Structure formats: structure tokens, C-alpha cells
């Protein structure tokens, strides 16, 4: 199995390229209600399909990942972005895709 390096919640780890959100969450002992947020250059992705391998998603190219729980305090500017709140609290109809991707806030495009 091929692996790559990424930062998850501030810790640099070697991740299997085809792992899923569920596998990653379980391996890192994250709570079941935490959502994976991926940062890839100037894009941010919120992963909704937790059973799909990350390698099939934009999120699979990320250098940095965060697990975020509902109602937790913001740890940084990205996790406090209004676009992120919209992606996390959208309707079930909006979550029919595997992920929601948007431009990273605070980056001049």
C-alpha cells in the first residue's frame, strides 16, 4: 500500500493514499461526530462520503487535514470561516456529492 505524508490536526503523519475518513478517524481515535476538512493549496474540502477512499476525492491531495466536531471552538482562521459553516450545515440535498469544495478564505485569487 502506498503512503504519503500529511499533517492531521497539527501532527505530521504517514497516511495510506487510499484510506477513508472512517479509517483515518478510527486510527487516530477521533470522535465519530468529527468531520474531516482537507486543505489543498487554495482549496478547502469538507468530506461527506466517509466510506470513499480519499484518493478518489480532491481531499486526497491535501497537505493538511483537520477533524472538526460540532460546536467546538475555532482553532484557527480556516476553521472559523463562514464558508466552512455553510458546508458543514448545508441541507442533506447539498451533501449528495462526496465532498464540498470551496476557495480557501483569506487567499488572494
N, CA and C atoms as an extended XYZ file, in Angstrom:
327
Properties=species:S:1:pos:R:3:atomname:S:1:resname:S:1:resid:I:1 pbc="F F F"
N         0.851       -1.172        0.000 N   UNK     1
C         0.000        0.000        0.000 CA  UNK     1
C         0.899        1.239        0.000 C   UNK     1
N         0.620        2.149       -0.882 N   UNK     2
C         1.399        3.382       -0.997 CA  UNK     2
C         0.988        4.365        0.106 C   UNK     2
N         1.975        5.112        0.612 N   UNK     3
C         1.688        6.097        1.647 CA  UNK     3
C         2.262        7.451        1.250 C   UNK     3
N         1.813        8.479        1.951 N   UNK     4
C         2.331        9.827        1.743 CA  UNK     4
C         2.269       10.554        3.073 C   UNK     4
N         2.956       11.686        3.154 N   UNK     5
C         2.993       12.465        4.382 CA  UNK     5
C         1.975       13.586        4.330 C   UNK     5
N         1.288       13.806        5.438 N   UNK     6
C         0.327       14.904        5.565 CA  UNK     6
C         0.269       15.321        7.037 C   UNK     6
N        -0.248       16.508        7.272 N   UNK     7
C        -0.427       16.997        8.637 CA  UNK     7
C        -1.896       16.848        9.014 C   UNK     7
N        -2.144       16.178       10.125 N   UNK     8
C        -3.509       15.986       10.620 CA  UNK     8
C        -3.579       16.611       12.002 C   UNK     8
N        -4.415       17.637       12.138 N   UNK     9
C        -4.567       18.342       13.420 CA  UNK     9
C        -3.214       18.716       14.025 C   UNK     9
N        -2.309       19.195       13.165 N   UNK    10
C        -1.027       19.709       13.634 CA  UNK    10
C         0.085       18.685       13.770 C   UNK    10
N        -0.192       17.423       13.491 N   UNK    11
C         0.813       16.369       13.607 CA  UNK    11
C         1.093       15.797       12.222 C   UNK    11
N         2.374       15.699       11.844 N   UNK    12
C         2.741       15.147       10.543 CA  UNK    12
C         2.777       13.627       10.641 C   UNK    12
N         2.016       12.987        9.743 N   UNK    13
C         1.851       11.533        9.750 CA  UNK    13
C         2.011       10.965        8.350 C   UNK    13
N         2.320        9.687        8.296 N   UNK    14
C         2.330        8.972        7.033 CA  UNK    14
C         0.948        8.336        6.868 C   UNK    14
N         0.257        8.681        5.778 N   UNK    15
C        -1.112        8.197        5.545 CA  UNK    15
C        -1.163        7.285        4.335 C   UNK    15
N        -1.922        6.201        4.392 N   UNK    16
C        -2.151        5.402        3.189 CA  UNK    16
C        -2.930        6.239        2.176 C   UNK    16
N        -2.564        6.190        0.911 N   UNK    17
C        -3.215        7.033       -0.094 CA  UNK    17
C        -4.674        6.660       -0.307 C   UNK    17
N        -5.046        5.429       -0.025 N   UNK    18
C        -6.425        5.012       -0.283 CA  UNK    18
C        -7.270        4.886        0.981 C   UNK    18
N        -6.835        5.483        2.108 N   UNK    19
C        -7.628        5.380        3.329 CA  UNK    19
C        -8.914        6.188        3.205 C   UNK    19
N        -9.889        5.826        3.996 N   UNK    20
C       -11.165        6.543        4.039 CA  UNK    20
C       -11.188        7.432        5.274 C   UNK    20
N       -12.165        8.318        5.354 N   UNK    21
C       -12.331        9.154        6.537 CA  UNK    21
C       -12.558        8.275        7.760 C   UNK    21
N       -13.384        7.262        7.617 N   UNK    22
C       -13.683        6.377        8.734 CA  UNK    22
C       -12.420        5.681        9.234 C   UNK    22
N       -11.611        5.170        8.314 N   UNK    23
C       -10.368        4.502        8.704 CA  UNK    23
C        -9.404        5.471        9.388 C   UNK    23
N        -9.290        6.671        8.843 N   UNK    24
C        -8.407        7.677        9.418 CA  UNK    24
C        -8.891        8.094       10.803 C   UNK    24
N       -10.183        8.332       10.931 N   UNK    25
C       -10.769        8.714       12.223 CA  UNK    25
C       -10.522        7.611       13.262 C   UNK    25
N       -10.760        6.356       12.882 N   UNK    26
C       -10.560        5.250       13.814 CA  UNK    26
C        -9.091        5.107       14.212 C   UNK    26
N        -8.190        5.223       13.251 N   UNK    27
C        -6.761        5.076       13.525 CA  UNK    27
C        -6.242        6.161       14.462 C   UNK    27
N        -6.840        7.351       14.385 N   UNK    28
C        -6.387        8.477       15.205 CA  UNK    28
C        -7.249        8.694       16.446 C   UNK    28
N        -8.190        7.781       16.692 N   UNK    29
C        -9.066        7.850       17.870 CA  UNK    29
C        -9.839        9.162       17.944 C   UNK    29
N       -10.351        9.593       16.804 N   UNK    30
C       -11.175       10.804       16.756 CA  UNK    30
C       -12.630       10.423       17.008 C   UNK    30
N       -13.418       11.306       17.602 N   UNK    31
C       -14.837       11.006       17.864 CA  UNK    31
C       -15.623       10.781       16.567 C   UNK    31
N       -16.652        9.954       16.659 N   UNK    32
C       -17.468        9.602       15.494 CA  UNK    32
C       -18.173       10.797       14.863 C   UNK    32
N       -18.427       11.854       15.641 N   UNK    33
C       -19.138       13.007       15.094 CA  UNK    33
C       -18.198       14.052       14.481 C   UNK    33
N       -16.902       13.752       14.405 N   UNK    34
C       -15.961       14.710       13.818 CA  UNK    34
C       -15.978       14.601       12.291 C   UNK    34
N       -15.830       15.749       11.647 N   UNK    35
C       -15.869       15.855       10.181 CA  UNK    35
C       -14.459       16.139        9.694 C   UNK    35
N       -14.076       15.516        8.566 N   UNK    36
C       -12.749       15.754        8.003 CA  UNK    36
C       -12.779       16.945        7.055 C   UNK    36
N       -11.860       17.870        7.289 N   UNK    37
C       -11.693       19.054        6.450 CA  UNK    37
C       -10.283       18.988        5.889 C   UNK    37
N       -10.166       19.113        4.576 N   UNK    38
C        -8.877       18.984        3.902 CA  UNK    38
C        -8.488       20.308        3.261 C   UNK    38
N        -7.202       20.670        3.346 N   UNK    39
C        -6.697       21.892        2.738 CA  UNK    39
C        -5.677       21.505        1.672 C   UNK    39
N        -5.987       21.888        0.436 N   UNK    40
C        -5.140       21.583       -0.713 CA  UNK    40
C        -4.812       22.890       -1.407 C   UNK    40
N        -3.650       23.463       -1.124 N   UNK    41
C        -3.296       24.745       -1.726 CA  UNK    41
C        -4.304       25.803       -1.362 C   UNK    41
N        -5.037       26.316       -2.384 N   UNK    42
C        -6.034       27.354       -2.109 CA  UNK    42
C        -7.462       26.809       -2.057 C   UNK    42
N        -7.613       25.486       -1.936 N   UNK    43
C        -8.937       24.871       -1.834 CA  UNK    43
C        -9.138       24.221       -0.468 C   UNK    43
N       -10.380       24.242       -0.029 N   UNK    44
C       -10.782       23.565        1.201 CA  UNK    44
C       -11.896       22.604        0.835 C   UNK    44
N       -11.821       21.368        1.338 N   UNK    45
C       -12.852       20.365        1.082 CA  UNK    45
C       -13.386       19.820        2.392 C   UNK    45
N       -14.703       19.713        2.465 N   UNK    46
C       -15.367       19.054        3.580 CA  UNK    46
C       -15.858       17.721        3.031 C   UNK    46
N       -15.409       16.624        3.628 N   UNK    47
C       -15.738       15.295        3.110 CA  UNK    47
C       -17.046       14.812        3.730 C   UNK    47
N       -17.999       14.457        2.862 N   UNK    48
C       -19.300       13.959        3.311 CA  UNK    48
C       -19.399       12.441        3.185 C   UNK    48
N       -18.715       11.863        2.187 N   UNK    49
C       -18.745       10.416        1.961 CA  UNK    49
C       -17.567        9.798        2.705 C   UNK    49
N       -17.829        9.264        3.871 N   UNK    50
C       -16.758        8.777        4.736 CA  UNK    50
C       -16.256        7.397        4.359 C   UNK    50
N       -16.934        6.713        3.444 N   UNK    51
C       -16.527        5.374        3.038 CA  UNK    51
C       -15.732        5.364        1.732 C   UNK    51
N       -15.699        6.484        1.038 N   UNK    52
C       -14.965        6.563       -0.228 CA  UNK    52
C       -13.485        6.827        0.048 C   UNK    52
N       -12.577        6.141       -0.647 N   UNK    53
C       -11.148        6.417       -0.441 CA  UNK    53
C       -10.823        7.881       -0.741 C   UNK    53
N        -9.998        8.472        0.101 N   UNK    54
C        -9.616        9.872       -0.109 CA  UNK    54
C        -8.942       10.069       -1.459 C   UNK    54
N        -8.272        9.038       -1.968 N   UNK    55
C        -7.575        9.145       -3.249 CA  UNK    55
C        -8.526        9.435       -4.409 C   UNK    55
N        -9.818        9.203       -4.231 N   UNK    56
C       -10.819        9.478       -5.274 CA  UNK    56
C       -11.384       10.893       -5.170 C   UNK    56
N       -10.949       11.659       -4.172 N   UNK    57
C       -11.504       12.983       -3.911 CA  UNK    57
C       -10.429       14.061       -4.009 C   UNK    57
N       -10.859       15.305       -4.161 N   UNK    58
C        -9.933       16.433       -4.072 CA  UNK    58
C        -9.222       16.380       -2.721 C   UNK    58
N        -9.950       15.983       -1.687 N   UNK    59
C        -9.390       15.896       -0.343 CA  UNK    59
C        -8.186       14.961       -0.266 C   UNK    59
N        -8.096       14.010       -1.172 N   UNK    60
C        -6.984       13.076       -1.176 CA  UNK    60
C        -5.654       13.706       -1.544 C   UNK    60
N        -5.680       14.909       -2.114 N   UNK    61
C        -4.453       15.621       -2.485 CA  UNK    61
C        -4.000       16.588       -1.400 C   UNK    61
N        -4.709       16.647       -0.310 N   UNK    62
C        -4.444       17.654        0.728 CA  UNK    62
C        -3.097       17.446        1.410 C   UNK    62
N        -2.530       18.575        1.821 N   UNK    63
C        -1.314       18.549        2.629 CA  UNK    63
C        -1.670       18.616        4.106 C   UNK    63
N        -2.833       19.191        4.398 N   UNK    64
C        -3.258       19.413        5.783 CA  UNK    64
C        -4.707       18.972        5.954 C   UNK    64
N        -4.964       18.282        7.063 N   UNK    65
C        -6.312       17.840        7.410 CA  UNK    65
C        -6.637       18.287        8.827 C   UNK    65
N        -7.915       18.536        9.044 N   UNK    66
C        -8.410       18.834       10.381 CA  UNK    66
C        -9.650       17.985       10.619 C   UNK    66
N        -9.793       17.491       11.824 N   UNK    67
C       -11.058       16.906       12.243 CA  UNK    67
C       -11.744       17.962       13.088 C   UNK    67
N       -12.998       18.242       12.776 N   UNK    68
C       -13.747       19.275       13.495 CA  UNK    68
C       -15.051       18.687       13.997 C   UNK    68
N       -15.340       18.963       15.245 N   UNK    69
C       -16.574       18.492       15.863 CA  UNK    69
C       -17.590       19.617       15.914 C   UNK    69
N       -18.874       19.289       15.944 N   UNK    70
C       -19.905       20.321       16.055 CA  UNK    70
C       -19.717       21.144       17.330 C   UNK    70
N       -19.903       22.426       17.195 N   UNK    71
C       -19.872       23.372       18.313 CA  UNK    71
C       -18.539       23.456       19.048 C   UNK    71
N       -17.456       22.994       18.448 N   UNK    72
C       -16.162       23.164       19.119 CA  UNK    72
C       -15.624       24.554       18.818 C   UNK    72
N       -14.823       25.105       19.693 N   UNK    73
C       -14.248       26.431       19.431 CA  UNK    73
C       -13.319       26.380       18.218 C   UNK    73
N       -13.256       27.491       17.482 N   UNK    74
C       -12.398       27.557       16.310 CA  UNK    74
C       -10.941       27.554       16.753 C   UNK    74
N       -10.138       26.721       16.121 N   UNK    75
C        -8.719       26.624       16.462 CA  UNK    75
C        -7.852       27.504       15.587 C   UNK    75
N        -8.389       27.920       14.450 N   UNK    76
C        -7.632       28.791       13.549 CA  UNK    76
C        -8.597       29.517       12.622 C   UNK    76
N        -8.065       30.402       11.791 N   UNK    77
C        -8.887       31.215       10.887 CA  UNK    77
C        -9.674       30.369        9.899 C   UNK    77
N        -9.079       29.309        9.408 N   UNK    78
C        -9.757       28.446        8.446 CA  UNK    78
C       -10.976       27.776        9.069 C   UNK    78
N       -10.821       27.249       10.273 N   UNK    79
C       -11.930       26.548       10.924 CA  UNK    79
C       -13.022       27.493       11.394 C   UNK    79
N       -12.768       28.798       11.345 N   UNK    80
C       -13.772       29.801       11.709 CA  UNK    80
C       -14.439       30.417       10.480 C   UNK    80
N       -14.065       29.997        9.277 N   UNK    81
C       -14.562       30.602        8.034 CA  UNK    81
C       -16.062       30.362        7.857 C   UNK    81
N       -16.809       31.394        7.441 N   UNK    82
C       -18.246       31.222        7.213 CA  UNK    82
C       -18.540       30.194        6.119 C   UNK    82
N       -17.664       30.086        5.115 N   UNK    83
C       -17.857       29.101        4.041 CA  UNK    83
C       -17.840       27.680        4.607 C   UNK    83
N       -17.015       27.473        5.613 N   UNK    84
C       -16.939       26.160        6.238 CA  UNK    84
C       -18.234       25.850        6.981 C   UNK    84
N       -18.749       26.829        7.694 N   UNK    85
C       -20.018       26.638        8.399 CA  UNK    85
C       -21.139       26.283        7.426 C   UNK    85
N       -21.164       26.961        6.280 N   UNK    86
C       -22.177       26.674        5.265 CA  UNK    86
C       -22.044       25.241        4.764 C   UNK    86
N       -20.810       24.806        4.491 N   UNK    87
C       -20.582       23.449        4.004 CA  UNK    87
C       -20.942       22.401        5.058 C   UNK    87
N       -20.682       22.696        6.319 N   UNK    88
C       -20.978       21.748        7.388 CA  UNK    88
C       -22.458       21.648        7.705 C   UNK    88
N       -23.168       22.771        7.582 N   UNK    89
C       -24.571       22.804        7.998 CA  UNK    89
C       -25.548       22.872        6.831 C   UNK    89
N       -25.069       22.572        5.619 N   UNK    90
C       -25.954       22.569        4.456 CA  UNK    90
C       -27.005       21.482        4.581 C   UNK    90
N       -27.987       21.546        3.720 N   UNK    91
C       -29.055       20.546        3.745 CA  UNK    91
C       -28.533       19.205        3.237 C   UNK    91
N       -29.277       18.143        3.495 N   UNK    92
C       -28.883       16.818        3.013 CA  UNK    92
C       -28.825       16.788        1.490 C   UNK    92
N       -29.667       17.593        0.822 N   UNK    93
C       -29.642       17.655       -0.636 CA  UNK    93
C       -28.309       18.187       -1.140 C   UNK    93
N       -27.727       19.146       -0.401 N   UNK    94
C       -26.445       19.721       -0.794 CA  UNK    94
C       -25.304       18.744       -0.565 C   UNK    94
N       -25.504       17.732        0.280 N   UNK    95
C       -24.460       16.775        0.608 CA  UNK    95
C       -24.569       15.504       -0.233 C   UNK    95
N       -25.230       15.570       -1.381 N   UNK    96
C       -25.328       14.395       -2.242 CA  UNK    96
C       -23.995       14.080       -2.894 C   UNK    96
N       -23.101       15.061       -3.001 N   UNK    97
C       -21.771       14.783       -3.530 CA  UNK    97
C       -20.884       14.277       -2.395 C   UNK    97
N       -19.753       13.698       -2.757 N   UNK    98
C       -18.848       13.115       -1.771 CA  UNK    98
C       -18.155       14.168       -0.925 C   UNK    98
N       -18.019       15.390       -1.470 N   UNK    99
C       -17.346       16.458       -0.746 CA  UNK    99
C       -17.836       17.813       -1.223 C   UNK    99
N       -17.683       18.803       -0.365 N   UNK   100
C       -17.960       20.190       -0.722 CA  UNK   100
C       -16.625       20.907       -0.752 C   UNK   100
N       -16.291       21.518       -1.888 N   UNK   101
C       -15.004       22.195       -2.042 CA  UNK   101
C       -15.241       23.664       -2.335 C   UNK   101
N       -14.430       24.533       -1.700 N   UNK   102
C       -14.537       25.974       -1.917 CA  UNK   102
C       -13.157       26.606       -1.816 C   UNK   102
N       -13.040       27.843       -2.301 N   UNK   103
C       -11.782       28.577       -2.249 CA  UNK   103
C       -11.410       28.865       -0.802 C   UNK   103
N       -10.165       28.698       -0.472 N   UNK   104
C        -9.690       28.946        0.889 CA  UNK   104
C        -9.844       30.426        1.236 C   UNK   104
N       -10.519       30.726        2.341 N   UNK   105
C       -10.688       32.118        2.756 CA  UNK   105
C        -9.333       32.754        3.096 C   UNK   105
N        -9.213       34.038        2.810 N   UNK   106
C        -8.002       34.768        3.154 CA  UNK   106
C        -6.897       34.668        2.121 C   UNK   106
N        -7.114       33.944        1.034 N   UNK   107
C        -6.112       33.828       -0.030 CA  UNK   107
C        -6.548       34.735       -1.174 C   UNK   107
N        -5.632       35.592       -1.658 N   UNK   108
C        -5.947       36.418       -2.819 CA  UNK   108
C        -5.870       35.555       -4.067 C   UNK   108
N        -6.969       35.541       -4.823 N   UNK   109
C        -7.048       34.658       -6.001 CA  UNK   109
C        -6.758       35.419       -7.256 C   UNK   109
